[in-house]
Amino acid sequence: VANVSTDDVKELIGQFSEAVESWKGDESWARKHADGFIECGGQKDVAKNGSQITFHFPFTQKPVVVHSPVENDDNETSEAVNITSSSFTLVKWDSDQRIKRSGACTWFASGF
C-alpha cells in the first residue's frame, strides 16, 4: 500500500463502530457495538445430545453462527441447530453425522 496518510487511516477506522459494552465469562465472551452490532464466541464442552448456548446480549435478528470441534482426529463435525436471537444448540457428530458425540467445540456468532 502506497501513499496512505494518517488521515486516510483515521477515516477508515472511524467507519467501524466502537464496542460500548463487553462481557467475559468462563466459557464465552461478548461485545456490543455502538451501532447495535453484536459479536460473541467461546468454547463449550458439548454433551452427547448437544448443549444449548445462550447469548449474553440477545440479537434483534437471527445471527450468523460459526462452529468447529476443537480436536478433530476422527473427522468429527459440529452443527448449530435451533438458532434464535437468544440462543442455539451446539451438536457434535462423528465423521458420518450418524452418531452424536460429546467433546469440546468452539463457536462464534455475530449480527444485529
N, C-alpha and C positions, 0 to 999 in steps of 0.2 A: 504494500500500500504506500503510495507516494503522495506527498503534498496534503497531508491531513493535519489540520490545525487543531489547537486546543479547543477553539470554539466549535469545530465540527464534532469533536468527541463529546463536548458538553451537550450539544444539541441532540446527538444520538442517545446519550444516557438519559436525557430529560424525557425521552419518549416512553421510557419504562416507568411503571408505577412503583412507588416505594412500598415496601412491606410496612404496614402500620400496626400489625398485631402478629405475634408469633407464640408458639407453644411447643414444648418438647416433653414427651413422656418417656417411659421405659422402652416401649417398643415402636413409637412413632413420633412424628413431628408435623407441624402445620404452620403455614404462613398465609395471612390475608393481606392483600394489597389495597391501596387507596382506591383503585378503580373497581374493586369488588372481586378481582381475580384471586382464586384460592389454589394453593399447591400444598400437597401433603404426601407423606410416604412413611415407610417403615419396614420392619421385618417382623414376621409373625410365625410362631411355631404352630402350624396348621394341624388341627385334629383330623383323624382319619375320614370323618364325614364332612369336613370343611369347617371353617371358622368365620364368624361374622366380624367384620371390621366396621366400626362406627367412626365417621369423620368428626374430628374435633370442631371444625367450622362447617356447618351444613352448606351445601351448594344451593343455588337457586334453580339450577338445571342439572340433569344427569351428567356427571363428569366423565372424562376420559380416564380409564384405569389401565395401567401397565403393570405386569407382574411377571415373576420368574422364580423357579425353585433356586435355592441358594446353592445346594450341591446337586449336580446333575449327572452323577456317574452312570445311571441307568436310563438315560434319555427321558427322564421324567418331565412332565409338563405341568402347568398350572392353569387355572381358569377362574375368571371373575364372573360370578353369576348374581342374579337378583340385585343388579346395580340400581340404586336410587340416589336421590340428592343427599341422603344422610348416612347411607351405609352400603356395603356389598358383602357377599360371601366369597371367600377365597378357598378354592379346592385344589388339591394336588393329586395328579394322576400318574399311573405307570406309563410306559412308553406307548402303549396301545390305547390309552384312555379307556381302559376297561375296569381297572381296579383303582379305587381311591386309596391314597396313601397319606400318612402323616409326615410332617417334617417342615423345615423352615422354608419360607418363601419371602421374597422382597416384593414390595408394591409401591406404586406412585399414582396419585390421582391429581388431576388439575381441571380447572374450568371456572365458571362463574356461578 
